[in-house]
Amino acid sequence: MKRKTRKRLPNCEQETIIGKTREEKEWRIYSCDETFKTRLARVLKKMGRKWKEIDEYGVECTLPPGCIRINPPRELSEEEREVRSERMKTMRQVQEGASSLEK
């Protein structure tokens, strides 16, 4: 089966629009951004949903409110950063030890 090829926009023209009015229960999403569409496809597949192709570039779908979160950037203190760094080093050492045992 031959795969349908779609036209691709230049990166500077690829966009994603997420919107919702107060009366709507779900978020409306339009995207012609190839990277975002890949991520969106995974979420939709897990939820048993599909998108609708709008034009030769973009797709549109809806998602429930729990799927969209807006959070401020996380600010870590130097101490928290060091603790997380040490935790990651330990995890990597454990993983390296496990992978060397498998060989």
C-alpha beads as a LAMMPS data file, in Angstrom:
LAMMPS data file: protein, C-alpha beads

103 atoms
102 bonds

1 atom types
1 bond types

-500.0 500.0 xlo xhi
-500.0 500.0 ylo yhi
-500.0 500.0 zlo zhi

Masses

1 110.0

Atoms # bond

1 1 1 0.000 0.000 0.000
2 1 1 1.439 3.326 -1.042
3 1 1 1.604 6.023 1.623
4 1 1 -0.078 9.334 0.855
5 1 1 2.501 12.118 0.662
6 1 1 1.545 15.545 1.901
7 1 1 3.063 18.888 1.103
8 1 1 5.237 20.395 3.796
9 1 1 5.452 24.032 4.821
10 1 1 8.748 25.777 5.612
11 1 1 9.520 25.775 9.351
12 1 1 8.796 29.501 9.690
13 1 1 5.219 28.918 8.463
14 1 1 4.370 25.846 10.550
15 1 1 2.044 26.750 13.401
16 1 1 -0.163 25.258 16.098
17 1 1 -3.270 27.008 17.372
18 1 1 -4.971 25.842 20.565
19 1 1 -8.211 27.546 21.545
20 1 1 -11.332 27.253 23.638
21 1 1 -14.225 29.566 24.437
22 1 1 -15.787 29.648 27.884
23 1 1 -18.807 27.749 26.590
24 1 1 -16.853 24.932 24.934
25 1 1 -16.015 21.862 26.967
26 1 1 -12.990 20.791 24.907
27 1 1 -9.887 22.447 23.462
28 1 1 -9.802 22.884 19.676
29 1 1 -6.391 22.276 18.115
30 1 1 -5.209 23.087 14.609
31 1 1 -1.652 22.278 13.595
32 1 1 0.486 22.202 10.486
33 1 1 3.680 21.786 12.572
34 1 1 5.107 18.381 11.677
35 1 1 6.796 17.821 15.049
36 1 1 3.698 18.775 17.028
37 1 1 1.514 16.585 14.809
38 1 1 3.706 13.585 15.673
39 1 1 3.232 14.212 19.399
40 1 1 -0.471 14.909 18.921
41 1 1 -0.938 11.649 17.009
42 1 1 0.458 9.674 19.974
43 1 1 -1.931 11.378 22.408
44 1 1 -4.911 10.862 20.127
45 1 1 -4.063 7.191 19.607
46 1 1 -3.913 6.595 23.384
47 1 1 -7.309 8.249 23.740
48 1 1 -8.887 6.425 20.801
49 1 1 -9.446 9.672 18.913
50 1 1 -8.566 10.833 15.405
51 1 1 -7.853 14.139 13.751
52 1 1 -9.532 15.625 10.711
53 1 1 -7.391 16.779 7.799
54 1 1 -8.277 20.410 7.131
55 1 1 -6.162 21.223 4.104
56 1 1 -3.030 19.929 2.426
57 1 1 -0.924 20.943 5.450
58 1 1 -2.973 20.953 8.628
59 1 1 -5.078 18.806 10.883
60 1 1 -7.694 19.639 13.494
61 1 1 -8.958 17.800 16.569
62 1 1 -10.395 18.347 20.043
63 1 1 -9.015 17.300 23.418
64 1 1 -10.539 17.400 26.909
65 1 1 -9.349 20.097 29.342
66 1 1 -7.110 17.706 31.315
67 1 1 -4.854 17.216 28.290
68 1 1 -3.750 20.849 28.106
69 1 1 -1.753 22.369 30.972
70 1 1 -0.143 25.770 31.264
71 1 1 2.592 25.973 33.885
72 1 1 5.262 28.551 34.652
73 1 1 8.871 27.457 34.118
74 1 1 10.310 25.499 37.028
75 1 1 12.925 27.389 38.996
76 1 1 15.339 25.211 40.970
77 1 1 17.608 26.388 43.721
78 1 1 21.282 25.496 43.429
79 1 1 20.783 22.898 46.175
80 1 1 17.869 21.261 44.332
81 1 1 19.908 21.252 41.134
82 1 1 22.794 19.454 42.878
83 1 1 20.459 16.874 44.466
84 1 1 18.886 16.099 41.083
85 1 1 22.310 15.914 39.444
86 1 1 23.526 13.376 42.011
87 1 1 20.334 11.348 41.640
88 1 1 20.796 11.226 37.871
89 1 1 24.453 10.186 38.189
90 1 1 23.433 7.331 40.482
91 1 1 20.698 6.214 38.083
92 1 1 23.142 6.210 35.168
93 1 1 25.677 4.164 37.140
94 1 1 22.992 1.613 38.002
95 1 1 21.885 1.438 34.347
96 1 1 25.461 1.053 33.117
97 1 1 26.044 -1.720 35.660
98 1 1 22.880 -3.529 34.566
99 1 1 23.727 -3.235 30.865
100 1 1 27.264 -4.562 31.440
101 1 1 25.814 -7.585 33.265
102 1 1 23.572 -8.373 30.284
103 1 1 26.545 -8.658 27.924

Bonds

1 1 1 2
2 1 2 3
3 1 3 4
4 1 4 5
5 1 5 6
6 1 6 7
7 1 7 8
8 1 8 9
9 1 9 10
10 1 10 11
11 1 11 12
12 1 12 13
13 1 13 14
14 1 14 15
15 1 15 16
16 1 16 17
17 1 17 18
18 1 18 19
19 1 19 20
20 1 20 21
21 1 21 22
22 1 22 23
23 1 23 24
24 1 24 25
25 1 25 26
26 1 26 27
27 1 27 28
28 1 28 29
29 1 29 30
30 1 30 31
31 1 31 32
32 1 32 33
33 1 33 34
34 1 34 35
35 1 35 36
36 1 36 37
37 1 37 38
38 1 38 39
39 1 39 40
40 1 40 41
41 1 41 42
42 1 42 43
43 1 43 44
44 1 44 45
45 1 45 46
46 1 46 47
47 1 47 48
48 1 48 49
49 1 49 50
50 1 50 51
51 1 51 52
52 1 52 53
53 1 53 54
54 1 54 55
55 1 55 56
56 1 56 57
57 1 57 58
58 1 58 59
59 1 59 60
60 1 60 61
61 1 61 62
62 1 62 63
63 1 63 64
64 1 64 65
65 1 65 66
66 1 66 67
67 1 67 68
68 1 68 69
69 1 69 70
70 1 70 71
71 1 71 72
72 1 72 73
73 1 73 74
74 1 74 75
75 1 75 76
76 1 76 77
77 1 77 78
78 1 78 79
79 1 79 80
80 1 80 81
81 1 81 82
82 1 82 83
83 1 83 84
84 1 84 85
85 1 85 86
86 1 86 87
87 1 87 88
88 1 88 89
89 1 89 90
90 1 90 91
91 1 91 92
92 1 92 93
93 1 93 94
94 1 94 95
95 1 95 96
96 1 96 97
97 1 97 98
98 1 98 99
99 1 99 100
100 1 100 101
101 1 101 102
102 1 102 103
